Amino acid sequence: MFTNGEKTITGKRITVNGCVVLNPSEELLEEQGWHKVVPSEPTQAQLNEQRIWELKDQLAQGDYKIIKCTEAQLMGEPLPYDITALVAERNAMRAEINELEAQ
Protein backbone atom coordinates (compact mmCIF):
# COMPACT_ATOMS: atom_id res chain seq x y z
CA MET A 1 0.00 0.00 0.00
CA PHE A 2 1.30 3.46 -0.90
CA THR A 3 0.30 6.99 0.07
CA ASN A 4 1.16 10.45 -1.20
CA GLY A 5 -0.17 12.16 1.90
CA GLU A 6 -3.62 12.71 0.39
CA LYS A 7 -4.53 9.38 -1.20
CA THR A 8 -3.76 5.75 -0.50
CA ILE A 9 -3.46 3.13 -3.24
CA THR A 10 -2.67 -0.56 -3.39
CA GLY A 11 -0.51 -0.19 -6.49
CA LYS A 12 -3.09 -1.23 -9.10
CA ARG A 13 -2.78 1.87 -11.30
CA ILE A 14 -1.57 5.46 -11.31
CA THR A 15 -1.44 8.25 -13.86
CA VAL A 16 2.00 9.45 -14.97
CA ASN A 17 2.19 12.40 -17.39
CA GLY A 18 -1.43 11.83 -18.40
CA CYS A 19 -0.95 8.10 -19.09
CA VAL A 20 -2.42 5.36 -16.93
CA VAL A 21 0.14 2.85 -15.69
CA LEU A 22 -1.30 -0.48 -14.55
CA ASN A 23 0.44 -2.29 -11.73
CA PRO A 24 3.28 0.22 -11.37
CA SER A 25 6.51 -0.95 -9.80
CA GLU A 26 7.48 0.21 -6.33
CA GLU A 27 10.30 2.22 -7.90
CA LEU A 28 7.89 4.10 -10.19
CA LEU A 29 5.52 4.79 -7.31
CA GLU A 30 8.37 6.21 -5.24
CA GLU A 31 9.56 8.33 -8.20
CA GLN A 32 6.05 9.80 -8.43
CA GLY A 33 6.05 10.81 -4.76
CA TRP A 34 4.25 7.82 -3.30
CA HIS A 35 5.58 6.36 -0.05
CA LYS A 36 5.17 2.78 1.10
CA VAL A 37 2.91 2.31 4.10
CA VAL A 38 3.61 -0.66 6.33
CA PRO A 39 0.46 -1.62 8.22
CA SER A 40 1.00 -2.05 11.92
CA GLU A 41 0.28 -5.30 13.70
CA PRO A 42 -3.05 -5.29 15.55
CA THR A 43 -2.82 -4.73 19.29
CA GLN A 44 -3.92 -7.39 21.76
CA ALA A 45 -6.94 -5.23 22.61
CA GLN A 46 -7.95 -5.15 18.94
CA LEU A 47 -7.51 -8.92 18.65
CA ASN A 48 -9.60 -9.40 21.79
CA GLU A 49 -12.33 -7.13 20.44
CA GLN A 50 -12.39 -9.04 17.16
CA ARG A 51 -12.65 -12.38 19.00
CA ILE A 52 -15.48 -11.03 21.19
CA TRP A 53 -17.45 -10.04 18.08
CA GLU A 54 -16.82 -13.46 16.52
CA LEU A 55 -18.08 -15.23 19.65
CA LYS A 56 -21.14 -12.99 19.93
CA ASP A 57 -21.91 -13.68 16.28
CA GLN A 58 -21.62 -17.43 16.88
CA LEU A 59 -24.03 -17.13 19.81
CA ALA A 60 -26.51 -15.17 17.70
CA GLN A 61 -26.27 -17.67 14.85
CA GLY A 62 -27.04 -20.51 17.26
CA ASP A 63 -30.03 -18.82 18.90
CA TYR A 64 -32.39 -20.62 16.54
CA LYS A 65 -31.35 -23.96 18.08
CA ILE A 66 -32.42 -22.76 21.52
CA ILE A 67 -35.71 -21.49 20.08
CA LYS A 68 -36.33 -24.80 18.30
CA CYS A 69 -35.70 -26.71 21.55
CA THR A 70 -38.04 -24.39 23.48
CA GLU A 71 -40.79 -24.82 20.87
CA ALA A 72 -40.37 -28.60 20.90
CA GLN A 73 -40.51 -28.70 24.68
CA LEU A 74 -43.65 -26.54 24.76
CA MET A 75 -45.30 -28.84 22.22
CA GLY A 76 -44.25 -31.97 24.12
CA GLU A 77 -42.08 -33.13 21.22
CA PRO A 78 -38.56 -34.55 21.39
CA LEU A 79 -35.80 -31.96 21.38
CA PRO A 80 -34.16 -31.52 17.96
CA TYR A 81 -30.72 -30.85 19.49
CA ASP A 82 -28.73 -32.15 22.44
CA ILE A 83 -29.63 -29.34 24.83
CA THR A 84 -26.92 -30.28 27.37
CA ALA A 85 -24.15 -30.01 24.77
CA LEU A 86 -25.72 -26.89 23.27
CA VAL A 87 -25.90 -25.07 26.61
CA ALA A 88 -22.36 -26.16 27.55
CA GLU A 89 -21.02 -24.84 24.23
CA ARG A 90 -22.83 -21.51 24.64
CA ASN A 91 -21.68 -21.16 28.26
CA ALA A 92 -18.07 -21.75 27.15
CA MET A 93 -18.42 -18.96 24.56
CA ARG A 94 -19.89 -16.61 27.19
CA ALA A 95 -17.07 -17.45 29.60
CA GLU A 96 -14.48 -16.63 26.92
CA ILE A 97 -16.27 -13.35 26.15
CA ASN A 98 -16.27 -12.41 29.85
CA GLU A 99 -12.58 -13.29 30.16
CA LEU A 100 -11.66 -11.19 27.11
CA GLU A 101 -13.78 -8.24 28.26
CA ALA A 102 -12.05 -8.30 31.66
CA GLN A 103 -8.58 -7.90 30.10
Rosetta constraint file for C-alpha pairs under 8 A:
AtomPair CA 1 CA 8 HARMONIC 6.89 0.50
AtomPair CA 1 CA 9 HARMONIC 5.68 0.50
AtomPair CA 1 CA 10 HARMONIC 4.35 0.50
AtomPair CA 1 CA 11 HARMONIC 6.52 0.50
AtomPair CA 1 CA 36 HARMONIC 5.97 0.50
AtomPair CA 1 CA 37 HARMONIC 5.53 0.50
AtomPair CA 1 CA 38 HARMONIC 7.32 0.50
AtomPair CA 2 CA 8 HARMONIC 5.57 0.50
AtomPair CA 2 CA 9 HARMONIC 5.30 0.50
AtomPair CA 2 CA 10 HARMONIC 6.17 0.50
AtomPair CA 2 CA 11 HARMONIC 6.92 0.50
AtomPair CA 2 CA 29 HARMONIC 7.79 0.50
AtomPair CA 2 CA 34 HARMONIC 5.79 0.50
AtomPair CA 2 CA 35 HARMONIC 5.24 0.50
AtomPair CA 2 CA 36 HARMONIC 4.41 0.50
AtomPair CA 2 CA 37 HARMONIC 5.38 0.50
AtomPair CA 3 CA 7 HARMONIC 5.54 0.50
AtomPair CA 3 CA 8 HARMONIC 4.28 0.50
AtomPair CA 3 CA 9 HARMONIC 6.32 0.50
AtomPair CA 3 CA 34 HARMONIC 5.27 0.50
AtomPair CA 3 CA 35 HARMONIC 5.32 0.50
AtomPair CA 3 CA 36 HARMONIC 6.52 0.50
AtomPair CA 3 CA 37 HARMONIC 6.71 0.50
AtomPair CA 4 CA 8 HARMONIC 6.84 0.50
AtomPair CA 4 CA 33 HARMONIC 6.06 0.50
AtomPair CA 4 CA 34 HARMONIC 4.57 0.50
AtomPair CA 4 CA 35 HARMONIC 6.13 0.50
AtomPair CA 11 CA 23 HARMONIC 5.72 0.50
AtomPair CA 11 CA 24 HARMONIC 6.18 0.50
AtomPair CA 11 CA 25 HARMONIC 7.79 0.50
AtomPair CA 11 CA 26 HARMONIC 7.99 0.50
AtomPair CA 11 CA 29 HARMONIC 7.86 0.50
AtomPair CA 12 CA 22 HARMONIC 5.79 0.50
AtomPair CA 12 CA 23 HARMONIC 4.52 0.50
AtomPair CA 12 CA 24 HARMONIC 6.91 0.50
AtomPair CA 13 CA 20 HARMONIC 6.64 0.50
AtomPair CA 13 CA 21 HARMONIC 5.36 0.50
AtomPair CA 13 CA 22 HARMONIC 4.28 0.50
AtomPair CA 13 CA 23 HARMONIC 5.27 0.50
AtomPair CA 13 CA 24 HARMONIC 6.27 0.50
AtomPair CA 14 CA 20 HARMONIC 5.68 0.50
AtomPair CA 14 CA 21 HARMONIC 5.37 0.50
AtomPair CA 14 CA 22 HARMONIC 6.77 0.50
AtomPair CA 14 CA 24 HARMONIC 7.13 0.50
AtomPair CA 15 CA 19 HARMONIC 5.25 0.50
AtomPair CA 15 CA 20 HARMONIC 4.33 0.50
AtomPair CA 15 CA 21 HARMONIC 5.92 0.50
AtomPair CA 16 CA 20 HARMONIC 6.34 0.50
AtomPair CA 16 CA 21 HARMONIC 6.90 0.50
AtomPair CA 16 CA 32 HARMONIC 7.70 0.50
AtomPair CA 24 CA 28 HARMONIC 6.14 0.50
AtomPair CA 24 CA 29 HARMONIC 6.50 0.50
AtomPair CA 25 CA 29 HARMONIC 6.33 0.50
AtomPair CA 26 CA 30 HARMONIC 6.16 0.50
AtomPair CA 27 CA 31 HARMONIC 6.16 0.50
AtomPair CA 28 CA 32 HARMONIC 6.24 0.50
AtomPair CA 29 CA 33 HARMONIC 6.56 0.50
AtomPair CA 29 CA 34 HARMONIC 5.18 0.50
AtomPair CA 29 CA 35 HARMONIC 7.43 0.50
AtomPair CA 30 CA 34 HARMONIC 4.83 0.50
AtomPair CA 30 CA 35 HARMONIC 5.89 0.50
AtomPair CA 30 CA 36 HARMONIC 7.89 0.50
AtomPair CA 42 CA 46 HARMONIC 5.95 0.50
AtomPair CA 42 CA 47 HARMONIC 6.53 0.50
AtomPair CA 43 CA 47 HARMONIC 6.32 0.50
AtomPair CA 44 CA 48 HARMONIC 6.03 0.50
AtomPair CA 45 CA 49 HARMONIC 6.12 0.50
AtomPair CA 46 CA 50 HARMONIC 6.17 0.50
AtomPair CA 47 CA 51 HARMONIC 6.21 0.50
AtomPair CA 48 CA 52 HARMONIC 6.13 0.50
AtomPair CA 48 CA 100 HARMONIC 5.98 0.50
AtomPair CA 48 CA 101 HARMONIC 7.78 0.50
AtomPair CA 49 CA 53 HARMONIC 6.34 0.50
AtomPair CA 49 CA 100 HARMONIC 7.84 0.50
AtomPair CA 50 CA 54 HARMONIC 6.29 0.50
AtomPair CA 51 CA 55 HARMONIC 6.17 0.50
AtomPair CA 52 CA 56 HARMONIC 6.12 0.50
AtomPair CA 52 CA 97 HARMONIC 5.53 0.50
AtomPair CA 52 CA 100 HARMONIC 7.05 0.50
AtomPair CA 52 CA 101 HARMONIC 7.79 0.50
AtomPair CA 53 CA 57 HARMONIC 6.03 0.50
AtomPair CA 54 CA 58 HARMONIC 6.24 0.50
AtomPair CA 55 CA 59 HARMONIC 6.24 0.50
AtomPair CA 55 CA 93 HARMONIC 6.18 0.50
AtomPair CA 55 CA 94 HARMONIC 7.87 0.50
AtomPair CA 55 CA 97 HARMONIC 7.00 0.50
AtomPair CA 56 CA 60 HARMONIC 6.21 0.50
AtomPair CA 56 CA 97 HARMONIC 7.91 0.50
AtomPair CA 57 CA 61 HARMONIC 6.08 0.50
AtomPair CA 58 CA 62 HARMONIC 6.24 0.50
AtomPair CA 59 CA 63 HARMONIC 6.30 0.50
AtomPair CA 59 CA 90 HARMONIC 6.63 0.50
AtomPair CA 59 CA 93 HARMONIC 7.58 0.50
AtomPair CA 62 CA 66 HARMONIC 7.22 0.50
AtomPair CA 63 CA 67 HARMONIC 6.38 0.50
AtomPair CA 64 CA 68 HARMONIC 6.01 0.50
AtomPair CA 65 CA 69 HARMONIC 6.21 0.50
AtomPair CA 65 CA 81 HARMONIC 7.06 0.50
AtomPair CA 66 CA 70 HARMONIC 6.17 0.50
AtomPair CA 66 CA 83 HARMONIC 7.88 0.50
AtomPair CA 67 CA 71 HARMONIC 6.13 0.50
AtomPair CA 68 CA 72 HARMONIC 6.12 0.50
AtomPair CA 68 CA 79 HARMONIC 7.82 0.50
AtomPair CA 68 CA 80 HARMONIC 7.08 0.50
AtomPair CA 69 CA 73 HARMONIC 6.08 0.50
AtomPair CA 69 CA 79 HARMONIC 5.25 0.50
AtomPair CA 69 CA 80 HARMONIC 6.20 0.50
AtomPair CA 69 CA 81 HARMONIC 6.79 0.50
AtomPair CA 69 CA 83 HARMONIC 7.39 0.50
AtomPair CA 70 CA 74 HARMONIC 6.14 0.50
AtomPair CA 71 CA 75 HARMONIC 6.19 0.50
AtomPair CA 72 CA 76 HARMONIC 6.07 0.50
AtomPair CA 72 CA 77 HARMONIC 4.86 0.50
AtomPair CA 72 CA 78 HARMONIC 6.24 0.50
AtomPair CA 72 CA 79 HARMONIC 5.69 0.50
AtomPair CA 72 CA 80 HARMONIC 7.47 0.50
AtomPair CA 73 CA 77 HARMONIC 5.83 0.50
AtomPair CA 73 CA 78 HARMONIC 6.99 0.50
AtomPair CA 73 CA 79 HARMONIC 6.61 0.50
AtomPair CA 79 CA 83 HARMONIC 7.54 0.50
AtomPair CA 81 CA 86 HARMONIC 7.41 0.50
AtomPair CA 82 CA 86 HARMONIC 6.12 0.50
AtomPair CA 83 CA 87 HARMONIC 5.94 0.50
AtomPair CA 84 CA 88 HARMONIC 6.15 0.50
AtomPair CA 85 CA 89 HARMONIC 6.07 0.50
AtomPair CA 86 CA 90 HARMONIC 6.26 0.50
AtomPair CA 87 CA 91 HARMONIC 5.98 0.50
AtomPair CA 88 CA 92 HARMONIC 6.17 0.50
AtomPair CA 89 CA 93 HARMONIC 6.43 0.50
AtomPair CA 90 CA 94 HARMONIC 6.26 0.50
AtomPair CA 91 CA 95 HARMONIC 6.07 0.50
AtomPair CA 92 CA 96 HARMONIC 6.25 0.50
AtomPair CA 93 CA 97 HARMONIC 6.22 0.50
AtomPair CA 94 CA 98 HARMONIC 6.14 0.50
AtomPair CA 95 CA 99 HARMONIC 6.15 0.50
AtomPair CA 96 CA 100 HARMONIC 6.14 0.50
AtomPair CA 97 CA 101 HARMONIC 6.06 0.50
AtomPair CA 98 CA 102 HARMONIC 6.17 0.50
AtomPair CA 99 CA 103 HARMONIC 6.71 0.50
